[in-house]
Amino acid sequence: MLGLTQADLAAKAGISKTALIAIETATSDPKASTLSAIQKALESAGVEFTNGDQPGVRLQKAMVMTLEQFLNSLRAYEQNRLQSKGIHIPGEQPKFGFVLVYGDRDFADLMFGSRALGRVEWQSGNILFDPPLSRGRRVNAFEDDLDEWVSLAHARGLTRG
């Protein structure tokens, strides 16, 4: 459902894959902090832990954004995170220059220099990423989605020469 491997979940939780397997197979007695880290990693991937009449887990509903929320979030991301991202090449100084170029108010292209790397688009409350996110859209973590999208778009740009 989430597309997470054991290695992915372990990395997100800050534990080893071996420790995660030991917890899954009940061959270890994990600390509460370890279980909390695993829960937070699953929640950030879109799992909701339920209580009450229906104890268990379910996928969170996708967050729907208004166009204004989308644009405000993009502008804040660009100012607070994107402008400080650089490309690190061994033996050279980091190169900065990622920007978002907005079009028709409902999308933005990720640019580096004069090169378009990807697009994020608002469509009736849903957010579409090109290139698409590796595990689909998460919820309540739009900035994390944007970080992943920038990385994927940059990697795709490298493979296109």
N, C-alpha and C positions, 0 to 999 in steps of 0.2 A: 504494500500500500504506500509506504513512504519512500521506498527505493533506497533505504539505508542499509549498508552492510554492517556487520559487527564491528569492523574496523572503523567505519564512519561514525557509528554511535559512540564507540569507545573514545575516539579522538574528540568528538564534540563534548563528551562528559569529562575529558581530561584524565582518563584511566587507560590502562593497557587492554588490548583485546583479550589477553589471557585472563585478566581480572573480570572482564565482562562475561566471558564464557563460564568462569567459576561461579559467578552470581546466577547466571541463567540455569546452570545445572545443579544449583543448590549445594555446591561443594565448598562454599566459603560463607562466612558470616560477615557481610559487608557493614561498614560504618554507616550511620544515618547520613553523614555528609556525602558519602559515595552514592547512596540511593537518591539523595536530593539532586546531585549533579546529573545523574542519569535521567531523572524526571525532567529537569530543566532542559536537557538536550532534546528529549522527546517532545516537550512542549514547544520548543523553538522550531521543531520540524513539523508542527501542526497537529500534535496529539493533545487531546483534552482529557484530563483525568476527572472522572465524575464521582459524585458521592450521593448519598441519600437513597432514594428509591431504586436507582439504577446504578449501583457501583460498577466501575469498570473504566474503559477508555473508549473514545470515539475521535474521529477526525474533526478538528475545528472547522467551523464554517468559514469560507473565504471572506476576507475583509473586503467590503465594498467602499470605494472612495468616491467622493464628489470630485468634479473637475477642479474646483478650487483647492481641495485638500491635496489632490495629485500635484498640481502646479506648485503649491506652497511647499510640499514635501520635497519635490525635485529641487527647488531653489535653495532650500535649507541644506539638502544633501550636497549640492554643488559647492556651496559656500563653506560648509563645515567639514566635509570629507573629501570630495572629489578634487578640489584645488590642491590639496596636499599630497595626492597620490602621484607617485613618480615611477618611471621605468628605470629599473636598476640593471645596468649592463656592466659585467665584470671589467674592472680596469678603467671605467669612465665615471664621470659625475652623473648622478641621477638626472633624468630628463623629465621635466614637468610640462604640462600643457593639455591635460584632459579638460574638455569643456562640454557643456550641453548646449546645443543649438535648437531653439524651440521653433516649431512650425505649427500653424493652424491651431494654436492653443491646446491641442489635445495630444501632441507627441513631442519628443525631444530626441535628437540624434546625438550620440556620443561621438565626439571628435577628438582626434589627437593630431595636432598640426592641421593640415588640410584634408586629413583622411577620415572618412566616416567609418566607424567601427560597429555601431549597433544602434538600435532604436528601442525606446520604451514608449508605449502608447496607451492612452486612456480610451476605453470603449464602454460607454454606458455603465461606468462604475467598476469595471474590471480592468486590470492592468496586464498588458501583453508585452513580453520581452522578446527582442530579437538581438542576439541569439537567445533561445529559450533557457530558462533556469534548469539546472540539472535534475532537480527533484520537484519541479512544478512550483506553483506559487505557495509560499508560506503565509501565515497570518501574523499580524501585529509585529512584523519585523521588516517593514518596507526598506529601511536603510540597509539591512543585511541582504535583502534581495538585490538592492542596487549595487552593493559591493560585489556580490557574486556575478551579476550581469556585467559589470565593468571588467572583471577578470576574464570572463568568458569571451566578451567582445574583443578585448585586447589579444587574447590567445588566438582567436579566429583571425584577427588582423595579421598576426605574425605568419600564420599558415597560408595566407593569401598573397604573401610576398609584398 
